[in-house]
């Protein structure tokens, strides 16, 4: 339990930093290449419906909007980033904080694709690994790229965190 508490602050800083790197990447893709990313309001909508007992949707975009879904979705997005950072830190231990490894961070970023492929996308009505979408491979590549960038963000944020200590 002591290990968990000692990793909370680094996880918050690193998770927020990594999520911010992922968001900057999505912003750049949107502005430069007109590649649309996930609308986090849909995450908020899913959370709102989940609190009312509905786990899955035929298509989350067609489900009834939830009051404050944008704020809820963005907060959940960053909370998930923090939780992922905590899982990474608890998995690799404190030595990784003093000497972050890019390879481990990128691998972990790819591993986090399990979450959208097998939880979020099926619950949103897109099927396992976006199988019900018109262009599932395109959606898969976008998810994997975003999560690789998140992994890079974990490394970069850890490196900055260590440098500031």
OpenMM code with the backbone's topology and positions (N, CA, C; nanometers):
from openmm import Vec3, app, unit

residues = "UNK UNK UNK UNK UNK UNK UNK UNK UNK UNK UNK UNK UNK UNK UNK UNK UNK UNK UNK UNK UNK UNK UNK UNK UNK UNK UNK UNK UNK UNK UNK UNK UNK UNK UNK UNK UNK UNK UNK UNK UNK UNK UNK UNK UNK UNK UNK UNK UNK UNK UNK UNK UNK UNK UNK UNK UNK UNK UNK UNK UNK UNK UNK UNK UNK UNK UNK UNK UNK UNK UNK UNK UNK UNK UNK UNK UNK UNK UNK UNK UNK UNK UNK UNK UNK UNK UNK UNK UNK UNK UNK UNK UNK UNK UNK UNK UNK UNK UNK UNK UNK UNK UNK UNK UNK UNK UNK UNK UNK UNK UNK UNK UNK UNK UNK UNK UNK UNK UNK UNK UNK UNK UNK UNK UNK UNK UNK UNK UNK UNK UNK UNK UNK UNK UNK UNK UNK UNK UNK UNK UNK UNK UNK UNK UNK UNK UNK UNK UNK UNK UNK UNK UNK UNK UNK UNK UNK UNK UNK UNK UNK UNK UNK UNK UNK".split()
positions = [
    Vec3(0.0825, -0.1199, 0.0000),
    Vec3(0.0000, 0.0000, 0.0000),
    Vec3(0.0864, 0.1255, 0.0000),
    Vec3(0.1991, 0.1181, 0.0718),
    Vec3(0.2904, 0.2323, 0.0767),
    Vec3(0.3436, 0.2640, -0.0625),
    Vec3(0.3706, 0.1593, -0.1419),
    Vec3(0.4186, 0.1778, -0.2781),
    Vec3(0.3159, 0.2535, -0.3623),
    Vec3(0.1870, 0.2213, -0.3433),
    Vec3(0.0790, 0.2883, -0.4152),
    Vec3(0.0795, 0.4372, -0.3831),
    Vec3(0.0873, 0.4706, -0.2551),
    Vec3(0.0846, 0.6118, -0.2148),
    Vec3(0.2060, 0.6878, -0.2671),
    Vec3(0.3206, 0.6241, -0.2690),
    Vec3(0.4412, 0.6927, -0.3159),
    Vec3(0.4384, 0.7143, -0.4673),
    Vec3(0.3542, 0.6408, -0.5377),
    Vec3(0.3453, 0.6538, -0.6828),
    Vec3(0.2318, 0.7460, -0.7279),
    Vec3(0.1463, 0.7893, -0.6344),
    Vec3(0.0304, 0.8703, -0.6739),
    Vec3(0.0697, 1.0044, -0.7357),
    Vec3(0.1569, 1.0800, -0.6708),
    Vec3(0.1934, 1.2109, -0.7240),
    Vec3(0.2656, 1.1986, -0.8581),
    Vec3(0.3663, 1.1110, -0.8704),
    Vec3(0.4272, 1.0955, -1.0025),
    Vec3(0.3258, 1.0517, -1.1081),
    Vec3(0.2318, 0.9660, -1.0706),
    Vec3(0.1313, 0.9183, -1.1668),
    Vec3(0.0422, 1.0327, -1.2143),
    Vec3(0.0065, 1.1216, -1.1248),
    Vec3(-0.0765, 1.2365, -1.1634),
    Vec3(-0.0005, 1.3245, -1.2620),
    Vec3(0.1223, 1.3595, -1.2271),
    Vec3(0.2026, 1.4468, -1.3138),
    Vec3(0.2295, 1.3801, -1.4488),
    Vec3(0.2726, 1.2556, -1.4461),
    Vec3(0.3075, 1.1839, -1.5690),
    Vec3(0.1827, 1.1531, -1.6513),
    Vec3(0.0754, 1.1135, -1.5863),
    Vec3(-0.0489, 1.0827, -1.6579),
    Vec3(-0.1087, 1.2051, -1.7244),
    Vec3(-0.1100, 1.3176, -1.6542),
    Vec3(-0.1610, 1.4415, -1.7138),
    Vec3(-0.0698, 1.4843, -1.8292),
    Vec3(0.0607, 1.4759, -1.8075),
    Vec3(0.1547, 1.5127, -1.9128),
    Vec3(0.1402, 1.4270, -2.0369),
    Vec3(0.1300, 1.2964, -2.0179),
    Vec3(0.1170, 1.2040, -2.1311),
    Vec3(-0.0142, 1.2259, -2.2057),
    Vec3(-0.1207, 1.2514, -2.1330),
    Vec3(-0.2504, 1.2763, -2.1946),
    Vec3(-0.2468, 1.4082, -2.2721),
    Vec3(-0.1779, 1.5057, -2.2165),
    Vec3(-0.1626, 1.6333, -2.2860),
    Vec3(-0.0839, 1.6161, -2.4162),
    Vec3(0.0203, 1.5352, -2.4146),
    Vec3(0.0967, 1.5069, -2.5373),
    Vec3(0.0047, 1.4417, -2.6407),
    Vec3(-0.0772, 1.3477, -2.5971),
    Vec3(-0.1718, 1.2812, -2.6864),
    Vec3(-0.2713, 1.3823, -2.7443),
    Vec3(-0.3182, 1.4745, -2.6615),
    Vec3(-0.4132, 1.5753, -2.7083),
    Vec3(-0.3485, 1.6744, -2.8046),
    Vec3(-0.2235, 1.7109, -2.7791),
    Vec3(-0.1522, 1.7996, -2.8715),
    Vec3(-0.1335, 1.7317, -3.0072),
    Vec3(-0.1056, 1.6026, -3.0053),
    Vec3(-0.0943, 1.5241, -3.1281),
    Vec3(-0.2276, 1.5259, -3.2039),
    Vec3(-0.3367, 1.5021, -3.1335),
    Vec3(-0.4690, 1.5009, -3.1967),
    Vec3(-0.5022, 1.6397, -3.2535),
    Vec3(-0.4670, 1.7437, -3.1805),
    Vec3(-0.4910, 1.8805, -3.2265),
    Vec3(-0.4134, 1.9064, -3.3559),
    Vec3(-0.2871, 1.8646, -3.3589),
    Vec3(-0.2043, 1.8825, -3.4770),
    Vec3(-0.2623, 1.8047, -3.5958),
    Vec3(-0.3031, 1.6807, -3.5737),
    Vec3(-0.3636, 1.6020, -3.6815),
    Vec3(-0.4896, 1.6689, -3.7352),
    Vec3(-0.5674, 1.7252, -3.6445),
    Vec3(-0.6904, 1.7922, -3.6827),
    Vec3(-0.6622, 1.9170, -3.7658),
    Vec3(-0.5697, 1.9983, -3.7207),
    Vec3(-0.5399, 2.1262, -3.7881),
    Vec3(-0.4616, 2.1084, -3.9182),
    Vec3(-0.3636, 2.0217, -3.9168),
    Vec3(-0.2746, 2.0090, -4.0329),
    Vec3(-0.3303, 1.9128, -4.1380),
    Vec3(-0.3878, 1.8009, -4.0938),
    Vec3(-0.4312, 1.6977, -4.1875),
    Vec3(-0.5828, 1.6761, -4.1902),
    Vec3(-0.6574, 1.7546, -4.1124),
    Vec3(-0.8035, 1.7420, -4.1031),
    Vec3(-0.8463, 1.6006, -4.0633),
    Vec3(-0.7659, 1.5367, -3.9774),
    Vec3(-0.7994, 1.4033, -3.9260),
    Vec3(-0.8725, 1.4220, -3.7935),
    Vec3(-0.9957, 1.3822, -3.7923),
    Vec3(-1.0806, 1.4012, -3.6745),
    Vec3(-1.0478, 1.2967, -3.5676),
    Vec3(-1.0361, 1.3422, -3.4444),
    Vec3(-1.0135, 1.2529, -3.3313),
    Vec3(-1.1424, 1.2228, -3.2583),
    Vec3(-1.1299, 1.1541, -3.1473),
    Vec3(-1.2460, 1.1187, -3.0653),
    Vec3(-1.3059, 1.2435, -3.0019),
    Vec3(-1.4367, 1.2532, -3.0057),
    Vec3(-1.5087, 1.3596, -2.9366),
    Vec3(-1.5293, 1.3113, -2.7924),
    Vec3(-1.4570, 1.3715, -2.6994),
    Vec3(-1.4624, 1.3246, -2.5606),
    Vec3(-1.5971, 1.3493, -2.4937),
    Vec3(-1.6808, 1.4311, -2.5560),
    Vec3(-1.8172, 1.4451, -2.5055),
    Vec3(-1.8900, 1.3109, -2.5136),
    Vec3(-1.8537, 1.2289, -2.6121),
    Vec3(-1.9161, 1.0968, -2.6238),
    Vec3(-1.8758, 1.0059, -2.5077),
    Vec3(-1.7541, 1.0246, -2.4574),
    Vec3(-1.7111, 0.9514, -2.3372),
    Vec3(-1.7980, 0.9962, -2.2194),
    Vec3(-1.8198, 1.1268, -2.2097),
    Vec3(-1.9071, 1.1797, -2.1042),
    Vec3(-2.0494, 1.1292, -2.1170),
    Vec3(-2.0965, 1.1197, -2.2393),
    Vec3(-2.2316, 1.0677, -2.2633),
    Vec3(-2.2401, 0.9225, -2.2171),
    Vec3(-2.1351, 0.8443, -2.2504),
    Vec3(-2.1336, 0.7040, -2.2093),
    Vec3(-2.1317, 0.6926, -2.0569),
    Vec3(-2.0480, 0.7737, -1.9920),
    Vec3(-2.0416, 0.7721, -1.8448),
    Vec3(-2.1771, 0.8101, -1.7861),
    Vec3(-2.2400, 0.9130, -1.8425),
    Vec3(-2.3724, 0.9545, -1.7937),
    Vec3(-2.4749, 0.8443, -1.8045),
    Vec3(-2.4760, 0.7759, -1.9175),
    Vec3(-2.5704, 0.6643, -1.9345),
    Vec3(-2.5309, 0.5451, -1.8472),
    Vec3(-2.4009, 0.5259, -1.8287),
    Vec3(-2.3536, 0.4170, -1.7423),
    Vec3(-2.4041, 0.4379, -1.5997),
    Vec3(-2.4025, 0.5618, -1.5536),
    Vec3(-2.4525, 0.5931, -1.4186),
    Vec3(-2.6028, 0.5682, -1.4071),
    Vec3(-2.6706, 0.5645, -1.5217),
    Vec3(-2.8141, 0.5349, -1.5237),
    Vec3(-2.8406, 0.3871, -1.5533),
    Vec3(-2.7319, 0.3067, -1.5593),
    Vec3(-2.7464, 0.1631, -1.5754),
    Vec3(-2.7330, 0.1109, -1.7172),
    Vec3(-2.6995, 0.1964, -1.8137),
    Vec3(-2.6853, 0.1503, -1.9521),
    Vec3(-2.5377, 0.1413, -1.9885),
    Vec3(-2.4896, 0.0207, -2.0138),
    Vec3(-2.3493, -0.0025, -2.0447),
    Vec3(-2.3200, 0.0113, -2.1937),
    Vec3(-2.4046, -0.0469, -2.2779),
    Vec3(-2.3781, -0.0494, -2.4216),
    Vec3(-2.4808, 0.0325, -2.4983),
    Vec3(-2.4410, 0.0715, -2.6194),
    Vec3(-2.5258, 0.1528, -2.7075),
    Vec3(-2.5189, 0.0962, -2.8491),
    Vec3(-2.6238, 0.1190, -2.9252),
    Vec3(-2.6206, 0.0828, -3.0674),
    Vec3(-2.5241, 0.1743, -3.1412),
    Vec3(-2.5230, 0.2982, -3.1023),
    Vec3(-2.4324, 0.3995, -3.1563),
    Vec3(-2.4343, 0.5160, -3.0602),
    Vec3(-2.3258, 0.5379, -2.9879),
    Vec3(-2.3242, 0.6386, -2.8817),
    Vec3(-2.3605, 0.7774, -2.9340),
    Vec3(-2.3283, 0.8059, -3.0581),
    Vec3(-2.3602, 0.9365, -3.1164),
    Vec3(-2.5089, 0.9614, -3.1298),
    Vec3(-2.5876, 0.8537, -3.1318),
    Vec3(-2.7325, 0.8652, -3.1452),
    Vec3(-2.8032, 0.8559, -3.0104),
    Vec3(-2.7284, 0.8279, -2.9046),
    Vec3(-2.7881, 0.8194, -2.7713),
    Vec3(-2.8184, 0.9589, -2.7202),
    Vec3(-2.9121, 0.9655, -2.6287),
    Vec3(-2.9559, 1.0941, -2.5731),
    Vec3(-2.8380, 1.1667, -2.5068),
    Vec3(-2.8159, 1.2938, -2.5432),
    Vec3(-2.7086, 1.3701, -2.4785),
    Vec3(-2.7296, 1.3808, -2.3275),
    Vec3(-2.6201, 1.3949, -2.2557),
    Vec3(-2.6194, 1.4063, -2.1099),
    Vec3(-2.5723, 1.5476, -2.0748),
    Vec3(-2.6356, 1.6081, -1.9789),
    Vec3(-2.5944, 1.7413, -1.9345),
    Vec3(-2.4492, 1.7380, -1.8845),
    Vec3(-2.3656, 1.8255, -1.9379),
    Vec3(-2.2261, 1.8328, -1.8960),
    Vec3(-2.1377, 1.7244, -1.9537),
    Vec3(-2.1829, 1.6589, -2.0591),
    Vec3(-2.1077, 1.5442, -2.1121),
    Vec3(-1.9673, 1.5829, -2.1607),
    Vec3(-1.9503, 1.7041, -2.2099),
    Vec3(-1.8183, 1.7471, -2.2553),
    Vec3(-1.7190, 1.7533, -2.1411),
    Vec3(-1.7590, 1.8178, -2.0331),
    Vec3(-1.6721, 1.8294, -1.9150),
    Vec3(-1.6464, 1.6922, -1.8552),
    Vec3(-1.7502, 1.6115, -1.8447),
    Vec3(-1.7359, 1.4760, -1.7897),
    Vec3(-1.6376, 1.3949, -1.8752),
    Vec3(-1.6538, 1.4023, -2.0056),
    Vec3(-1.5681, 1.3261, -2.0960),
    Vec3(-1.4224, 1.3669, -2.0874),
    Vec3(-1.3962, 1.4977, -2.0857),
    Vec3(-1.2581, 1.5440, -2.0764),
    Vec3(-1.1961, 1.5085, -1.9420),
    Vec3(-1.2722, 1.5202, -1.8352),
    Vec3(-1.2207, 1.4817, -1.7025),
    Vec3(-1.1886, 1.3328, -1.6982),
    Vec3(-1.2762, 1.2504, -1.7553),
    Vec3(-1.2514, 1.1062, -1.7590),
    Vec3(-1.1289, 1.0741, -1.8443),
    Vec3(-1.1128, 1.1447, -1.9537),
    Vec3(-0.9973, 1.1249, -2.0414),
    Vec3(-0.8673, 1.1439, -1.9624),
    Vec3(-0.8598, 1.2511, -1.8843),
    Vec3(-0.7387, 1.2769, -1.8056),
    Vec3(-0.7270, 1.1820, -1.6868),
    Vec3(-0.8391, 1.1466, -1.6255),
    Vec3(-0.8362, 1.0498, -1.5153),
    Vec3(-0.7859, 0.9137, -1.5646),
    Vec3(-0.8293, 0.8723, -1.6819),
    Vec3(-0.7831, 0.7456, -1.7392),
    Vec3(-0.6327, 0.7527, -1.7655),
    Vec3(-0.5840, 0.8668, -1.8153),
    Vec3(-0.4404, 0.8846, -1.8358),
    Vec3(-0.3618, 0.8701, -1.7066),
    Vec3(-0.4162, 0.9248, -1.5984),
    Vec3(-0.3516, 0.9136, -1.4666),
    Vec3(-0.3517, 0.7683, -1.4199),
    Vec3(-0.4644, 0.7008, -1.4358),
    Vec3(-0.4735, 0.5598, -1.3948),
    Vec3(-0.3759, 0.4740, -1.4752),
    Vec3(-0.3678, 0.4978, -1.6065),
    Vec3(-0.2719, 0.4230, -1.6887),
    Vec3(-0.1289, 0.4495, -1.6413),
    Vec3(-0.0965, 0.5746, -1.6105),
    Vec3(0.0385, 0.6067, -1.5617),
    Vec3(0.0654, 0.5354, -1.4296),
    Vec3(-0.0335, 0.5311, -1.3426),
    Vec3(-0.0178, 0.4621, -1.2143),
    Vec3(0.0063, 0.3130, -1.2362),
    Vec3(-0.0685, 0.2529, -1.3264),
    Vec3(-0.0496, 0.1099, -1.3564),
    Vec3(0.0919, 0.0859, -1.4089),
    Vec3(0.1381, 0.1727, -1.4982),
    Vec3(0.2745, 0.1591, -1.5494),
    Vec3(0.3750, 0.1684, -1.4352),
    Vec3(0.3637, 0.2706, -1.3523),
    Vec3(0.4604, 0.2907, -1.2437),
    Vec3(0.4578, 0.1760, -1.1432),
    Vec3(0.3410, 0.1257, -1.1132),
    Vec3(0.3318, 0.0121, -1.0199),
    Vec3(0.3877, -0.1153, -1.0838),
    Vec3(0.3784, -0.1247, -1.2161),
    Vec3(0.4289, -0.2432, -1.2867),
    Vec3(0.5808, -0.2446, -1.2979),
    Vec3(0.6390, -0.1298, -1.3280),
    Vec3(0.7835, -0.1260, -1.3524),
    Vec3(0.8635, -0.0824, -1.2298),
    Vec3(0.7981, -0.0191, -1.1343),
    Vec3(0.8646, 0.0186, -1.0097),
    Vec3(0.9369, 0.1519, -1.0144),
    Vec3(0.9840, 0.1924, -0.8974),
    Vec3(1.0500, 0.3224, -0.8811),
    Vec3(1.1753, 0.3407, -0.9657),
    Vec3(1.2537, 0.2367, -0.9907),
    Vec3(1.3733, 0.2585, -1.0740),
    Vec3(1.3415, 0.3203, -1.2101),
    Vec3(1.2257, 0.2888, -1.2659),
    Vec3(1.1875, 0.3447, -1.3958),
    Vec3(1.1716, 0.4959, -1.3877),
    Vec3(1.1319, 0.5447, -1.2718),
    Vec3(1.1167, 0.6896, -1.2547),
    Vec3(1.2504, 0.7616, -1.2622),
    Vec3(1.3554, 0.6983, -1.2183),
    Vec3(1.4866, 0.7627, -1.2239),
    Vec3(1.5528, 0.7455, -1.3595),
    Vec3(1.5131, 0.6409, -1.4325),
    Vec3(1.5696, 0.6152, -1.5646),
    Vec3(1.4603, 0.5623, -1.6573),
    Vec3(1.3727, 0.6522, -1.7048),
    Vec3(1.2625, 0.6079, -1.7912),
    Vec3(1.3125, 0.5443, -1.9205),
    Vec3(1.2417, 0.4422, -1.9652),
    Vec3(1.2764, 0.3709, -2.0886),
    Vec3(1.1708, 0.4011, -2.1944),
    Vec3(1.2159, 0.4503, -2.3094),
    Vec3(1.1236, 0.4793, -2.4189),
    Vec3(1.0552, 0.3518, -2.4675),
    Vec3(1.1296, 0.2441, -2.4796),
    Vec3(1.0726, 0.1183, -2.5289),
    Vec3(0.9606, 0.0681, -2.4376),
    Vec3(0.9831, 0.0725, -2.3078),
    Vec3(0.8796, 0.0289, -2.2135),
    Vec3(0.7571, 0.1197, -2.2235),
    Vec3(0.7797, 0.2494, -2.2339),
    Vec3(0.6681, 0.3440, -2.2430),
    Vec3(0.5873, 0.3215, -2.3711),
    Vec3(0.6541, 0.3018, -2.4837),
    Vec3(0.5836, 0.2771, -2.6094),
    Vec3(0.5077, 0.1446, -2.6056),
    Vec3(0.5707, 0.0414, -2.5511),
    Vec3(0.5040, -0.0890, -2.5389),
    Vec3(0.3801, -0.0772, -2.4511),
    Vec3(0.3943, -0.0049, -2.3398),
    Vec3(0.2794, 0.0129, -2.2512),
    Vec3(0.1696, 0.0915, -2.3219),
    Vec3(0.2084, 0.1943, -2.3982),
    Vec3(0.1100, 0.2698, -2.4748),
    Vec3(0.0303, 0.1794, -2.5681),
    Vec3(0.0985, 0.0885, -2.6352),
    Vec3(0.0289, -0.0064, -2.7232),
    Vec3(-0.0622, -0.0997, -2.6443),
    Vec3(-0.0152, -0.1433, -2.5292),
    Vec3(-0.0968, -0.2319, -2.4444),
    Vec3(-0.2272, -0.1638, -2.4045),
    Vec3(-0.2217, -0.0321, -2.3844),
    Vec3(-0.3437, 0.0393, -2.3435),
    Vec3(-0.4497, 0.0405, -2.4537),
    Vec3(-0.4149, -0.0024, -2.5747),
    Vec3(-0.5158, -0.0153, -2.6819),
    Vec3(-0.6216, -0.1193, -2.6467),
    Vec3(-0.5912, -0.2052, -2.5538),
    Vec3(-0.6899, -0.3029, -2.5079),
    Vec3(-0.8152, -0.2303, -2.4600),
    Vec3(-0.7971, -0.1177, -2.3953),
    Vec3(-0.9103, -0.0426, -2.3389),
    Vec3(-1.0071, 0.0053, -2.4483),
    Vec3(-0.9612, 0.0801, -2.5497),
    Vec3(-1.0588, 0.1186, -2.6519),
    Vec3(-1.1079, 0.0008, -2.7364),
    Vec3(-1.0193, -0.0925, -2.7708),
    Vec3(-1.0581, -0.2024, -2.8590),
    Vec3(-1.1624, -0.2955, -2.7969),
    Vec3(-1.1464, -0.3251, -2.6687),
    Vec3(-1.2309, -0.4278, -2.6068),
    Vec3(-1.3303, -0.3755, -2.5034),
    Vec3(-1.3235, -0.2467, -2.4718),
    Vec3(-1.4198, -0.1901, -2.3770),
    Vec3(-1.4956, -0.0731, -2.4401),
    Vec3(-1.4243, 0.0343, -2.4717),
    Vec3(-1.4913, 0.1552, -2.5179),
    Vec3(-1.5643, 0.1353, -2.6518),
    Vec3(-1.4945, 0.0878, -2.7514),
    Vec3(-1.5569, 0.0744, -2.8823),
    Vec3(-1.6769, -0.0205, -2.8805),
    Vec3(-1.6680, -0.1376, -2.8172),
    Vec3(-1.7886, -0.2219, -2.8095),
    Vec3(-1.9037, -0.1542, -2.7338),
    Vec3(-1.8719, -0.0852, -2.6254),
    Vec3(-1.9774, -0.0177, -2.5484),
    Vec3(-2.0390, 0.0983, -2.6256),
    Vec3(-1.9603, 0.1616, -2.7104),
    Vec3(-2.0099, 0.2731, -2.7919),
    Vec3(-2.0923, 0.2250, -2.9114),
    Vec3(-2.0915, 0.0939, -2.9370),
    Vec3(-2.1658, 0.0386, -3.0493),
    Vec3(-2.0814, 0.0209, -3.1744),
    Vec3(-1.9495, 0.0366, -3.1618),
    Vec3(-1.8596, 0.0250, -3.2771),
    Vec3(-1.8045, -0.1162, -3.2944),
    Vec3(-1.8366, -0.2060, -3.2032),
    Vec3(-1.7871, -0.3433, -3.2109),
    Vec3(-1.6472, -0.3572, -3.1541),
    Vec3(-1.6028, -0.4817, -3.1411),
    Vec3(-1.4671, -0.5091, -3.0919),
    Vec3(-1.3675, -0.4557, -3.1936),
    Vec3(-1.2749, -0.3752, -3.1449),
    Vec3(-1.1711, -0.3138, -3.2298),
    Vec3(-1.2323, -0.2457, -3.3520),
    Vec3(-1.3419, -0.1743, -3.3285),
    Vec3(-1.4084, -0.0941, -3.4328),
    Vec3(-1.4610, -0.1765, -3.5496),
    Vec3(-1.4884, -0.3044, -3.5260),
    Vec3(-1.5282, -0.3954, -3.6345),
    Vec3(-1.6589, -0.3566, -3.7032),
    Vec3(-1.7434, -0.2795, -3.6390),
    Vec3(-1.8724, -0.2416, -3.6983),
    Vec3(-1.8665, -0.1059, -3.7698),
    Vec3(-1.7521, -0.0410, -3.7666),
    Vec3(-1.7393, 0.0880, -3.8340),
    Vec3(-1.7156, 0.0672, -3.9835),
    Vec3(-1.7481, 0.1671, -4.0652),
    Vec3(-1.7290, 0.1536, -4.2102),
    Vec3(-1.5826, 0.1282, -4.2504),
    Vec3(-1.4894, 0.1887, -4.1783),
    Vec3(-1.3468, 0.1700, -4.2061),
    Vec3(-1.2749, 0.1271, -4.0774),
    Vec3(-1.2943, 0.0000, -4.0372),
    Vec3(-1.2393, -0.0437, -3.9090),
    Vec3(-1.0867, -0.0349, -3.9011),
    Vec3(-1.0175, -0.0659, -4.0100),
    Vec3(-0.8704, -0.0604, -4.0052),
    Vec3(-0.8201, 0.0820, -3.9836),
    Vec3(-0.8870, 0.1768, -4.0439),
    Vec3(-0.8509, 0.3176, -4.0246),
    Vec3(-0.8692, 0.3566, -3.8771),
    Vec3(-0.9805, 0.3150, -3.8170),
    Vec3(-1.0063, 0.3443, -3.6758),
    Vec3(-0.9028, 0.2758, -3.5865),
    Vec3(-0.8657, 0.1536, -3.6209),
    Vec3(-0.7661, 0.0794, -3.5420),
    Vec3(-0.6304, 0.1488, -3.5470),
    Vec3(-0.5890, 0.1901, -3.6665),
    Vec3(-0.4604, 0.2577, -3.6807),
    Vec3(-0.4611, 0.3898, -3.6029),
    Vec3(-0.5718, 0.4629, -3.6101),
    Vec3(-0.5810, 0.5894, -3.5356),
    Vec3(-0.5697, 0.5645, -3.3853),
    Vec3(-0.6370, 0.4615, -3.3364),
    Vec3(-0.6295, 0.4289, -3.1927),
    Vec3(-0.4877, 0.3883, -3.1537),
    Vec3(-0.4273, 0.3034, -3.2353),
    Vec3(-0.2917, 0.2573, -3.2036),
    Vec3(-0.1917, 0.3727, -3.2083),
    Vec3(-0.2054, 0.4607, -3.3061),
    Vec3(-0.1152, 0.5761, -3.3151),
    Vec3(-0.1338, 0.6670, -3.1936),
    Vec3(-0.2579, 0.6926, -3.1566),
    Vec3(-0.2844, 0.7788, -3.0407),
    Vec3(-0.2250, 0.7188, -2.9136),
    Vec3(-0.2363, 0.5884, -2.8990),
    Vec3(-0.1851, 0.5242, -2.7782),
    Vec3(-0.0324, 0.5123, -2.7797),
    Vec3(0.0258, 0.5007, -2.8978),
    Vec3(0.1727, 0.5077, -2.9078),
    Vec3(0.2211, 0.6469, -2.8679),
    Vec3(0.1498, 0.7491, -2.9125),
    Vec3(0.1841, 0.8866, -2.8741),
    Vec3(0.1656, 0.9037, -2.7241),
    Vec3(0.0618, 0.8431, -2.6674),
    Vec3(0.0441, 0.8458, -2.5220),
    Vec3(0.1660, 0.7819, -2.4554),
    Vec3(0.2115, 0.6697, -2.5090),
    Vec3(0.3311, 0.6038, -2.4560),
    Vec3(0.4525, 0.6951, -2.4621),
    Vec3(0.4699, 0.7632, -2.5760),
    Vec3(0.5788, 0.8596, -2.5868),
    Vec3(0.5611, 0.9697, -2.4824),
    Vec3(0.4368, 1.0119, -2.4617),
    Vec3(0.4076, 1.1127, -2.3592),
    Vec3(0.4420, 1.0644, -2.2194),
    Vec3(0.4220, 0.9356, -2.1928),
    Vec3(0.4615, 0.8786, -2.0630),
    Vec3(0.6123, 0.8928, -2.0444),
    Vec3(0.6862, 0.8577, -2.1490),
    Vec3(0.8322, 0.8689, -2.1427),
    Vec3(0.8745, 1.0147, -2.1242),
    Vec3(0.8231, 1.1028, -2.2088),
    Vec3(0.8609, 1.2442, -2.2029),
    Vec3(0.8248, 1.3060, -2.0681),
    Vec3(0.7051, 1.2798, -2.0206),
    Vec3(0.6620, 1.3342, -1.8918),
    Vec3(0.7445, 1.2791, -1.7764),
    Vec3(0.7792, 1.1512, -1.7846),
    Vec3(0.8645, 1.0912, -1.6804),
    Vec3(1.0029, 1.1547, -1.6829),
    Vec3(1.0563, 1.1746, -1.8010),
    Vec3(1.1862, 1.2360, -1.8166),
    Vec3(1.1859, 1.3775, -1.7579),
    Vec3(1.0822, 1.4534, -1.7880),
    Vec3(1.0709, 1.5899, -1.7340),
    Vec3(1.0526, 1.5851, -1.5829),
    Vec3(0.9676, 1.4943, -1.5348),
    Vec3(0.9429, 1.4815, -1.3910),
    Vec3(1.0738, 1.4527, -1.3169),
    Vec3(1.1519, 1.3607, -1.3692),
    Vec3(1.2799, 1.3234, -1.3068),
    Vec3(1.3773, 1.4424, -1.3111),
    Vec3(1.3774, 1.5142, -1.4215),
    Vec3(1.4687, 1.6286, -1.4377),
    Vec3(1.4369, 1.7405, -1.3400),
    Vec3(1.3117, 1.7533, -1.3025),
    Vec3(1.2718, 1.8616, -1.2125),
    Vec3(1.2904, 1.8287, -1.0657),
    Vec3(1.3182, 1.7024, -1.0360),
    Vec3(1.3360, 1.6622, -0.8952),
    Vec3(1.4785, 1.6856, -0.8476),
] * unit.nanometer
topology = app.Topology()
chain = topology.addChain("A")
for resn in residues:
    res = topology.addResidue(resn, chain)
    for name in ("N", "CA", "C"):
        topology.addAtom(name, app.Element.getBySymbol(name[0]), res)
